[in-house]
């Protein structure tokens, strides 16, 4: 999602910079991307399904303690589905914001989910993280993208109960 290739054309530079800022910081709803409209209820459920399907793996690969991220991610999913953030968010340590932003920065479209679902999930992750702390996740590596390996996710299965 967004301007990976940087054009040297000066007339496009301002728009490229603006789009890169939107990709990295949001609001994601303002990104120019696809011509079909969002379907908020379906998009939110799609994003939630994808997170729940890979719940254990997401907790495993994130640099934040599993217990901290578990609660923070539940709060973010509550926001995604209800547009309300639970009170538990106020008790979370700064580390929780780092974990949510780590995930926010690594959602890949279309590998992980459709574009509108990803935008909604990113917005909920950021809205939740912003209430916890301004702490950012680790920088995205530029030499390699081993943080994007799909191997741990291939064994994920949707749990029948949670």
C-alpha positions in Angstrom: 0.0 0.0 0.0 1.6 3.2 -1.1 4.5 4.7 -3.0 7.4 2.2 -2.6 8.9 3.5 -5.8 10.0 7.1 -5.7 9.8 9.0 -8.9 12.4 11.6 -9.7 9.8 13.7 -11.6 9.7 17.0 -9.6 6.0 17.6 -10.5 5.1 14.4 -8.7 7.4 14.8 -5.7 4.9 16.7 -3.5 2.1 14.1 -4.2 4.5 11.2 -3.6 5.7 12.7 -0.3 2.1 13.4 0.8 1.0 9.8 -0.1 4.0 8.3 1.7 3.1 10.3 4.8 -0.5 9.0 4.6 0.8 5.4 4.2 3.1 5.7 7.2 1.0 7.8 9.6 -2.6 7.9 8.3 -5.4 8.8 8.1 -5.6 5.8 5.7 -9.1 6.6 4.5 -7.6 9.6 2.5 -5.2 7.4 0.4 -5.9 7.3 -3.3 -6.0 3.6 -4.1 -9.0 1.7 -5.5 -12.1 2.7 -7.3 -14.6 0.5 -5.4 -16.2 1.8 -2.2 -15.6 0.5 1.2 -18.2 -1.7 3.0 -17.4 -0.8 6.6 -19.3 -3.7 8.3 -17.8 -6.3 6.0 -14.4 -4.7 6.0 -14.2 -4.6 9.8 -15.3 -8.3 10.0 -12.8 -9.3 7.4 -10.0 -7.6 9.3 -11.1 -9.1 12.6 -11.3 -12.6 11.0 -7.8 -12.3 9.7 -6.4 -11.1 13.0 -8.2 -13.9 14.9 -7.1 -16.5 12.4 -3.5 -15.6 13.1 -3.8 -14.5 16.7 -1.2 -16.8 18.2 1.3 -16.1 15.5 0.8 -12.3 15.7 1.5 -12.5 19.4 4.6 -14.7 18.8 6.3 -12.6 16.1 5.6 -9.2 17.8 8.5 -7.8 19.8 6.2 -6.9 22.7 5.4 -9.3 25.6 2.6 -11.6 24.7 0.4 -10.8 27.7 0.6 -7.0 27.0 -0.1 -7.3 23.3 -3.0 -9.7 23.9 -4.9 -7.2 25.9 -4.0 -4.3 23.6 -5.0 -6.2 20.5 -8.3 -7.1 22.1 -8.9 -3.4 22.7 -8.1 -2.5 19.1 -10.4 -5.2 17.8 -13.2 -3.9 20.0 -12.6 -0.5 18.5 -12.6 -2.0 15.0 -15.9 -3.8 15.5 -17.8 -1.3 17.7 -15.9 2.0 17.1 -15.5 2.2 20.9 -12.3 1.6 22.8 -12.6 -0.3 26.1 -11.5 1.2 29.4 -8.8 -1.4 29.8 -6.7 0.6 27.4 -5.9 3.1 30.2 -4.2 0.4 32.2 -1.8 -0.7 29.5 1.9 0.1 29.6 3.7 2.1 26.8 5.0 -1.2 25.4 1.4 -2.0 24.2 1.5 1.0 21.8 4.8 -0.2 20.4 3.2 -3.6 19.7 0.1 -2.2 18.1 2.2 0.1 15.9 4.5 -2.8 15.0 1.5 -4.7 13.6 0.0 -1.6 12.0 3.2 -1.0 10.0 3.5 -4.6 8.8 0.0 -5.2 7.4 0.4 -6.1 3.7 -2.3 -5.6 1.1 -3.4 -7.8 -0.6 -1.4 -10.5 1.1 -3.0 -10.2 4.5 -6.4 -8.7 3.7 -8.2 -6.4 1.2 -7.4 -2.7 1.1 -10.4 -1.3 2.9 -10.2 -4.0 5.7 -6.5 -3.1 6.1 -7.2 0.6 6.3 -9.9 0.0 9.0 -7.5 -2.2 11.0 -4.7 0.3 10.8 -7.0 3.0 12.0 -8.1 1.0 15.0 -4.6 -0.1 15.9 -3.5 3.6 15.8 -6.5 4.9 17.6 -5.9 2.4 20.4 -2.1 3.0 20.5 -2.6 6.8 20.6 -4.5 6.5 23.8 -1.7 4.5 25.4 1.4 6.3 24.4 3.3 8.1 21.6 5.9 5.4 21.6 6.5 4.1 18.1 7.3 0.6 17.0 10.8 -0.4 15.7 11.8 1.0 12.3 11.0 -1.1 9.3 14.3 -2.7 8.1 15.6 -1.7 4.7 18.3 -4.3 4.2 16.0 -7.2 4.6 12.4 -7.8 5.3 12.6 -10.9 7.5 10.0 -9.3 9.7 7.6 -10.0 6.8 8.2 -13.7 6.6 5.0 -15.7 5.8 6.4 -18.9 7.2 5.0 -18.6 10.8 1.6 -17.7 9.4 1.2 -20.8 7.3 0.5 -22.9 10.3 -2.2 -20.6 11.7 -5.7 -22.0 11.9 -8.9 -20.2 13.0 -9.6 -21.4 16.5 -13.2 -22.5 17.0 -13.5 -20.6 20.3 -11.6 -17.6 21.9 
